[in-house]
Amino acid sequence: MSYSSWFQEHGEKHKAIMAKLTHLSPDEVIRYFRFDNMVKNEPDFCPLYKDNKKCHDMKALNCYLCACPNFRFKDEGFNTRKGKTLYSACSISSKEGGQFISEDAIHQDCSKCAVPHHESYIKRQFTRDWFEMMEDVSHS
């Protein structure tokens, strides 16, 4: 699956959930997206939910920003150096981030970065439209 297709598909899932939550305040929406609630009430939102598994090892994981507004991707790649194409990167160069490097590709590794999963961060970025929050992510 390409970054673009995942991005679009995930955004549509987010939009469908938000359509059910129009009566909730922003704080209530953010609370709704807490991991334990999402596993119970939105099992199809994330493939990890079926195993009750978190993507990041943190107690208070919030899934509102499953994808990070600081992530950047381009399906055809940003550039190629030394035979490797850069497909994704972190716009803030998070010190918790890293890279997956293969023979010919470089992809951002966000597995150790929990920045977008803290409710304080989500409150600062919050809008009910996930695509609006993520508008700078895709360069395809």
Rosetta blueprint (number, residue, H / E / L):
1 M L
2 S L
3 Y H
4 S H
5 S H
6 W H
7 F H
8 Q H
9 E H
10 H H
11 G H
12 E H
13 K H
14 H H
15 K H
16 A H
17 I H
18 M H
19 A H
20 K H
21 L L
22 T L
23 H L
24 L L
25 S L
26 P H
27 D H
28 E H
29 V H
30 I H
31 R H
32 Y H
33 F L
34 R E
35 F H
36 D H
37 N H
38 M H
39 V H
40 K H
41 N H
42 E L
43 P L
44 D L
45 F L
46 C L
47 P H
48 L H
49 Y H
50 K H
51 D H
52 N L
53 K L
54 K L
55 C L
56 H L
57 D L
58 M L
59 K L
60 A L
61 L L
62 N E
63 C L
64 Y L
65 L L
66 C L
67 A L
68 C L
69 P L
70 N L
71 F E
72 R E
73 F E
74 K L
75 D L
76 E L
77 G L
78 F L
79 N E
80 T E
81 R E
82 K L
83 G L
84 K E
85 T E
86 L E
87 Y L
88 S E
89 A E
90 C E
91 S L
92 I L
93 S L
94 S L
95 K L
96 E L
97 G L
98 G E
99 Q E
100 F E
101 I E
102 S L
103 E L
104 D L
105 A E
106 I E
107 H E
108 Q E
109 D E
110 C L
111 S L
112 K L
113 C L
114 A L
115 V H
116 P H
117 H H
118 H L
119 E H
120 S H
121 Y H
122 I H
123 K H
124 R H
125 Q H
126 F L
127 T L
128 R L
129 D L
130 W H
131 F H
132 E H
133 M H
134 M L
135 E L
136 D L
137 V L
138 S E
139 H L
140 S L
